[in-house]
């Protein structure tokens, strides 16, 4: 028997304050990410933080930045 497991995807992103980003996954898990690890995101203003897109379920891009962040990178497993 072959078992196939699907990787969770990013469902939504919220910001708790200027220092914490909350990543909601489609498997109902939630990760709180300290933005000190991602100064380019931390330095965005509120409007720019709200203008993001999820790419292929596992990558996060902010329109004001020229970077793409992987889910693994954001939750600290890479």
N, C-alpha and C positions, 0 to 999 in steps of 0.2 A: 504494500500500500504506500502510495506517495502522498505526503502531506505538503500542501502548498500554503505558506503563510504570506499574507499581504502586509506590506509595511503601512503603518498608519500615515495619514496625510494631515496637512494643516487645514483646519476647518475655519478658524478665525484668529485674529490677533487683537488684543486690547492692551492698553497701557494703564497700569495702576496709578503711576505717578511718573515723575521725570526719571526715576531710577529703575523701574521694573516694567518688563513687558510680559504679558500673559499669552501663551500660545495654547490654543484649544485644538485638540486633535479630533479626527473623525471617529476615533475609537473611545471617545468620552474622557480621555486623559487630558490633564492640564499641566503645563509646565510654567513656572515663574522664572523668568530669565533676568538676571541682573545686568542692566545696561552698561555698567562699568566695563564689562567684557567687550562691548560693541559701541565704542565712542561715536562712531559715525551715525548710528541710530540714535543714541542718546542726545546728540547735538541737533537733531532735527526739531523744528518747531512742531506744535501740536497738529497743525493742518497737514504738514508733510508726513507726519507719522500715520495719519489716517489714509494717506494715498499710497497704498501698497497693493501688490498683487501676488497671488500664490501661483507658482509655476509648477506644473506637473505634480501637484499635491505635496511636494517635499522641498520646495525652494521658495524663498521669500525675497521679494524685491520691492524697494521703495522707489517711487518715481523720481524723487529728488536726489537719489544716490546712483552711483555707477557701479554698484556691487550687487551680487546675488548671494544670499545666505542660505546654506543648506540646513535642513531640520536637524541633522546630526550635529552640525557645528553649533547651532543655537542652543540645543539642550545639553551640549558638552560631552558627546560621546565620540567625537572625532578629533 
